[in-house]
Amino acid sequence: MDKNNFLIEDVIEKPSIKEAPSNKAVIGRYILPRKIFAKLLSQKPGKGGEIHITDSIQTLIKENQKFIAHNFSGKYLDCGSMNGYIKSGIEISKI
């Protein structure tokens, strides 16, 4: 590995800032093994009562499946809420 690519040891769905184990974020771009589909089918709902792919990824990590993360450069724009979406639109309009 190098400074931009590293093994993921843990992934947590939307931790609070206080509980976050790092300053890294998932941006929703994945290259995943086929095994993920079986895990998703048996995945119990997590935070907010939803099925989260991060929970299935975490299950596979615990089963010694390797996942590699990549550090992207640029600005992170969170569109997961209406407020974040509006702020992101304003930010993009400045380009």
C-alpha positions as CSV (number, residue, x, y, z in Angstrom):
1,M,0.0,0.0,0.0
2,D,1.0,3.6,-0.2
3,K,-0.2,7.0,1.4
4,N,-3.3,7.1,-0.8
5,N,-4.3,3.4,-0.6
6,F,-4.7,1.5,2.7
7,L,-6.6,-1.5,4.2
8,I,-9.8,-0.7,5.9
9,E,-9.9,-2.1,9.5
10,D,-13.3,-0.8,10.4
11,V,-16.3,1.0,8.9
12,I,-19.0,2.6,10.9
13,E,-22.3,4.0,9.4
14,K,-22.7,7.7,10.3
15,P,-20.9,7.9,13.6
16,S,-21.2,11.1,15.6
17,I,-18.1,13.3,15.3
18,K,-17.3,12.4,18.9
19,E,-17.5,8.7,18.2
20,A,-15.8,8.8,14.8
21,P,-12.6,6.7,14.9
22,S,-10.9,8.8,12.1
23,N,-11.5,11.8,9.9
24,K,-12.1,9.5,6.9
25,A,-15.5,9.3,5.1
26,V,-17.1,6.8,2.7
27,I,-18.1,8.7,-0.5
28,G,-20.3,5.9,-1.9
29,R,-18.0,4.6,-4.7
30,Y,-17.2,0.9,-4.3
31,I,-15.6,-2.1,-6.0
32,L,-17.0,-5.0,-4.0
33,P,-16.7,-8.7,-4.0
34,R,-19.7,-10.8,-5.0
35,K,-19.9,-12.1,-1.4
36,I,-21.4,-8.7,-0.5
37,F,-24.8,-9.6,-2.0
38,A,-25.3,-12.6,0.3
39,K,-24.3,-10.5,3.3
40,L,-26.8,-7.8,2.2
41,L,-29.6,-10.3,1.9
42,S,-29.0,-11.5,5.4
43,Q,-28.2,-8.1,6.9
44,K,-30.4,-7.0,9.7
45,P,-31.5,-3.3,9.7
46,G,-29.0,-1.0,11.4
47,K,-29.0,2.7,12.2
48,G,-32.3,4.3,11.3
49,G,-33.9,0.9,10.6
50,E,-32.1,0.7,7.2
51,I,-29.9,-1.9,5.6
52,H,-26.5,-0.3,5.2
53,I,-23.8,-1.6,2.9
54,T,-21.2,-0.5,5.4
55,D,-22.6,-3.0,7.9
56,S,-22.2,-5.8,5.4
57,I,-18.7,-4.6,4.6
58,Q,-17.9,-4.6,8.3
59,T,-19.2,-8.2,8.5
60,L,-16.8,-9.2,5.7
61,I,-13.9,-7.4,7.3
62,K,-14.5,-9.5,10.5
63,E,-14.4,-12.6,8.2
64,N,-10.9,-11.5,7.0
65,Q,-12.0,-10.1,3.7
66,K,-9.7,-7.3,2.6
67,F,-11.0,-3.9,1.6
68,I,-8.8,-1.2,0.3
69,A,-9.6,2.5,0.7
70,H,-8.3,5.3,-1.5
71,N,-7.7,8.9,-0.3
72,F,-9.2,11.3,-2.8
73,S,-8.1,14.9,-3.0
74,G,-10.7,17.6,-3.2
75,K,-13.6,19.0,-1.1
76,Y,-16.1,16.7,0.4
77,L,-19.7,17.8,-0.1
78,D,-22.4,16.0,1.9
79,C,-25.7,15.6,0.1
80,G,-27.2,13.3,2.6
81,S,-29.6,15.9,4.0
82,M,-31.5,18.7,2.5
83,N,-29.3,21.3,4.2
84,G,-26.1,19.5,2.9
85,Y,-27.6,19.3,-0.6
86,I,-28.4,23.0,-0.7
87,K,-24.9,23.9,0.7
88,S,-23.3,21.6,-1.9
89,G,-25.3,23.3,-4.7
90,I,-24.1,26.7,-3.5
91,E,-20.5,25.4,-3.4
92,I,-20.7,24.0,-6.9
93,S,-22.2,27.2,-8.2
94,K,-18.9,29.0,-7.2
95,I,-16.9,26.9,-9.7
